[in-house]
Amino acid sequence: MAAAAAPVPGPGILDIAPYVGGESKAEGVERPIRLASNESALGPSPKAVAAYKALAGEIHRYPDGSATELRAALGRHHALDPARIVCGAGSDELIALLQRAYAGPGTEVLYSRHGFLMYPIGALAVGATPVAVPERSLTADADGFLARVTERTRLVFIANPNNPTGTYLSAEEMARLHAGLPPNVVLAIDAAYAEFVNRNDYEAGIALVNRAPNVVMLRTFSKIYALAGLRLGWAYCPPAIADVLNRIRGPFNVSAPALAAGLAAIEDVAALARARAHNDEWLPWLSERLQALGLELTPSVGNFVLVRLPDEPRHNADAAFAFLQSRAILTRLMGGYGLPQCLRITIGTGAEMEAVAAALAEFMAAS
Ligand SMILES: Cc1ncc(COP(=O)(O)O)c(C=O)c1O
């Protein structure tokens, strides 16, 4: 067989449309209002920042590759066995590790039609086939998932709540979905926004992991804990899956500053309560203001809202995005998620919310 004339990547890799993150800069403005990446409104716990700074003199040392202290703290905080926790450089890394471990050429990875983009990207990266499952009212549909399971299915990813729609599945629906899956399929519940949810019928996934050998819950320090720049996430797994992830992860996959800041953050329960209370105040505030402008919103339980703009060119999502950007307010266009009529707006500070609501009112009023 003739050798290829140039290096050839693995199957699927060139089918990936690279992930495009939210805008972080606006021309000529030093500090734009950043509502494009679902980062925290209030910033990290001062204790986490202090722990990060305190590590500056130690960065010539390798981190603790077992993340022992952080896993112990997570175990105490959530009443979990630390041996079943695996830490990663953001939950993105854990999503990729699950794909590497359980998917590959000839297999299928299911995700919700408007689910987080790293699921199909991660599937393609390992040569697997991503399968988008239709939703009902922009919400993951348990029956839709079950209808698409085949003998090739290895992984099911569900963000709960989902980004970018903000919708969620109740504990009961998630359990029903799980009950219908074959035992060799891993159900990965990505609960990146779990701490923001205040619904009685919601459960982040711990109860299901505790009783099923094929369910993993993913969590992150990037959202309510406001440590997105440090890259820290964790997975709560059945023992056999934790063992698999520990075999394939890098030995020092989480940096020492991330471990230190994460530990301080998890112990600062007052900062967590403040961040939650802030979202409880401003999520409904922004939602009501936008609805009062005649805009259609998907009910959100996260720290962001998905807003549908009118179809007519002067008031559509592209025009709204550009108008807000001209006011140094950065939001996220949703074309990449197949929702070109929508903008996603992160809950920021009170002043930022007032600014975006006022700017959108002006935009909608303009003829
Ligand atoms: C649903 C979901 N999962 C995972 C992530 C990635 O988080 P991390 O920063 O921990 O990699 C995000 C980030 O936006 C997300 O929305």
The ligand as an SDF file (V2000), in Angstrom:
LIG
                    3D

 16 16  0  0  0  0  0  0  0  0999 V2000
  -22.9060   22.0140   30.1660 C   0  0  0  0  0  0  0  0  0  0  0  0
  -21.4630   22.3420   30.2670 C   0  0  0  0  0  0  0  0  0  0  0  0
  -20.5990   21.3630   30.5350 N   0  0  0  0  0  0  0  0  0  0  0  0
  -19.2900   21.5910   30.6480 C   0  0  0  0  0  0  0  0  0  0  0  0
  -18.7750   22.8720   30.4600 C   0  0  0  0  0  0  0  0  0  0  0  0
  -17.3000   23.0350   30.5230 C   0  0  0  0  0  0  0  0  0  0  0  0
  -16.9120   23.3960   31.7640 O   0  0  0  0  0  0  0  0  0  0  0  0
  -15.4080   23.3980   32.2100 P   0  0  0  0  0  0  0  0  0  0  0  0
  -15.0040   24.8270   32.2720 O   0  0  0  0  0  0  0  0  0  0  0  0
  -15.4340   22.7250   33.5310 O   0  0  0  0  0  0  0  0  0  0  0  0
  -14.5970   22.6150   31.2090 O   0  0  0  0  0  0  0  0  0  0  0  0
  -19.6230   23.9190   30.1780 C   0  0  0  0  0  0  0  0  0  0  0  0
  -19.0890   25.2720   29.9540 C   0  0  0  0  0  0  0  0  0  0  0  0
  -19.6880   26.1440   29.4270 O   0  0  0  0  0  0  0  0  0  0  0  0
  -21.0040   23.6470   30.0770 C   0  0  0  0  0  0  0  0  0  0  0  0
  -21.8670   24.6250   29.7730 O   0  0  0  0  0  0  0  0  0  0  0  0
  1  2  1  0
  2  3  1  0
  2 15  2  0
  3  4  2  0
  4  5  1  0
  5  6  1  0
  5 12  2  0
  6  7  1  0
  7  8  1  0
  8  9  2  0
  8 10  1  0
  8 11  1  0
 12 13  1  0
 12 15  1  0
 13 14  2  0
 15 16  1  0
M  END
$$$$
